[in-house]
């Protein structure tokens, strides 16, 4: 069994996938648009929107959509956590993900890690970056 995050970008999925490709090296594994679905599934005006996408960040797979499942709710109550091998990698990813976003805790040394920081990216997704053991 696996648990994978399913992120609803409320119409900005293509933009988000490109941002994560550049920021964290995400690889898109699958992408299906509403226009490719059987008749009656596509909401009017959403033909070119992303119905479902899967993308890999490191060894993890996430899913994404423009589907409007959480319309107006945003990303609340969770964070995606990136565990990396060294401070330089942490700094690179933190800088890339925070571009256009909001830093909630600057990347710094803590009692539990040589680097740890928190941010919300430009889409409102919360991230924690951490140098692991």
N, C-alpha and C positions, 0 to 999 in steps of 0.2 A: 504494500500500500504506500502511496505517496500523497503528500499534501502540497499543492501548488497554488500560489497566489493567482487570482484572476482579476485583472485590473481593468476598469471601465474608464476610458479616456474621454467619454462624452463628446465624440466628434473629432478628437485630436490624436487618434491612434497612430496614423501614419507619421505624424510629427514626433510622437513619443518614441516609436520604434527607431526612427533615424537618430534621435537624441541619444538613446541608450546604446545604439551601435557605436556612435562616436565617443560617448562619455565612458562607457564601461566595456566596450568590445562585444556587445550583444550580437548574437547571430539569430536571424529570423529562420525558424524551422518550418513554419507553415503560415500561410496567409490566405484567408477566404473572404471574399467580399459578398455583400448582400445580394448583388446582382447575379451571383453564381448559385444562389439557393433556389430550391423549388418554388414555383409560382405561389404567391400569397404570403411568403415569409418576409419579403422585403418591405419595410415601411416606406411609403412614398417619399421620394427625394433622397433616399439613403443608398441608392444603387451602388455608388462607389465607396461607401463607408466600409470599414472593416467589421465583418460579422464575428470572425474569430482569428486570432493569431497566436502562435506559440513562438517563444524566443528563449534562447539560452544565454544566461550570464554565468560564466564559469561553469560549474558542474550542475547548476540549478536551471530548471525550466519554469518559466512563467507564462501565463496566458493573458491575452489582452483583447479588447473589443471597443467598438464605438457604440455598442448596442443600447446604451441608456438604461442599463439595469439599475443603476444607482443614481439616476439623474438628480442633480442638485445636492447630493449628499457628500460628494468629495471623498477623499481618502482620510478616514479618521479611525483611531483606535488600534493602529498597527504600524510597524516599521519594517522595511526590508533591511536586513543586516548583511553587510559585506565583510567577511573575515579575510584579511590579506596577510601576506607573509612578511612585509617589512614597511617601515615608515615612509619610504619614498613612494611605494605603490599606494599607500593610504593617502598621502598628500595629493598624488596625481588624480585618484578617483574622487576624492573629496572636492577638489577644485573643479573638476569637470561636472560633477553632479550638482554643485551649488551654483553653477552659472545660470543666472536668471531665477534662482530660487532664494531660499531664506535659510541662513545658518542659525540653528537653534542652540548649538554648543560647538564652539570652534574646535578644530582638531588639535588635541594637545595630549601630553603625557598624563596618565592617571595612575592611581594605585594598582589598577588591574591590567593596564596595557601601556606600551610605549607610545601608542597613538590611538585616540578614540575621539570621535566627533559625531554630531547629529545635524541633519539638515532636512528641509523639505525642498524637493526639486521644483522646477518651473511648472510641473503638473500637479503639485501638491502631494506627491508621494513622499512619505517620510523614510529617511535612510539613516542607518547607523553604520559608520565605517570604523573598523577595529582591527588592530594588529593582534593576531592570535598567537597562541603558544606554538 
